[in-house]
């Protein structure tokens, strides 16, 4: 390999190496989450929005959203929701039944499985920018 070709190869390598980091986008933090819920006793399906940092009561469950993130549109669609679900059927002894991340594309992997309720993440709402 000649010296000219070697220099050109090194320049091309460093060009792609340093500028390839800009090809991937960061996840966008959302302001609200859409959850799906099923009451197995009444067979009633509900869908509701909860703002990040707020709580919602659904039956005996108290749901608190800590964070949500959405992938950018040029990547495979995915919503990540960090939440905590507390069952308050016994008010003197509330029980944490779920604490962690839920993924909207894989509800069977990260859903709440409760004797009375099923809860799953559907969407993370983000502020649209034009």
N, C-alpha and C positions, 0 to 999 in steps of 0.2 A: 504494500500500500504506500502510495506516495505521500509526502508531507502535506501537500495541498489537500488531498482527499481526507487525511487524518484530521486536519484542522476543521474542515467542513463537517466531518462526522461528529467531532466534539461539539461544535457550535450547534448543530441540529439536535444533538442529544440534550444539551443544557436548555435549549429553547423549549423542547417538549417537556422536559423534566420540571422546569419552573412554572410553565404556564398550564400544565395539566391539572394542577390543584384547583384552578378556577372552573373546571368542568363540572364539579359536583356542588350542588346547592345544599344549604343548611335547611333543616326542618323549620317550619314556621310555627311559632307559639300561637295558640288560639285563645279566644276569650270565653267560649262556651262549648258545651258538649251535648250532643244528642244521644240519649240512651234509649234503648228498647227494654221493655219490662213485660213479663208475663206472670199473671197471678194464676197459678195452677189450680187453685180451688174453684175460682169462678170462670176460668178460661178467658179472662179479659186481658187483651193486649193494650199496652199503653206506650206512648212515646213522649218524651219530655226533654226540654232543654234545661241545663243547669250551668250557670256561669262559674268560671274558675274561681275557687276560693269560697264558694257558697255551698250550702247544704240543702237537701230536699228530703222530705219524708215520703216514703212509698210503703204503705201498709205498716208493718212493724220495722221496716228497714230505714235507717238514716244514712243517706248517701252524701259524701263530701268529695268534691272534685279538687285535686291539688294542682294538676297541670294537664294540658293537652297539647299535642304537637301533630302537625300535618306535614306530610312529605310534599315537596314541590311538584307542580303538575308534570314536569318532564320526566319524573321517575315513576316507578310502580306505585299506584295509589295505596296509602296506608295512613291510618290515624292511630295515635298512641295516646292513651288516657291513663293518668295516674290518679287512682281514687281509693277511697276507703269506705267500706260498707259495714255498718254496725247494726246488729239485730237487737232491737229493744223490746222484744216480746216480754222479757222480765226486766222491768225498769230498775230494780235493785241490782241487777247483774247483767249489764249490756255486754254483748259478745261480738268481737270483731270477726266477721265471717269472710271478709275479703279485704286485702290490702295489697295493692300492687298495680301493675300495668295491665290494661286491657288493649287488645289489638282488634281493630274493626274487621280486618280481612280474615282473621282466624278466631271466630267467636267460640268455637269448640275447645280451643286451647286455653282461653283466658276469660271464660265466662263465670259468673257466680252460679253455682249449683246449690240451691237451697231447697228444703222440703216444700216450701210454699211458693217461692218466687225464682224466676230466672231473670238476670240482668245482663245486658251486653252493650258494648259500645257500638254506635252507628256512625257518628261523624264528629269532627272537631271543627268548630266554626272559626274562621279566620277573617280578618278585615281585608276585603278585596282592594287591591291597589291597581290603578289603571296606568 
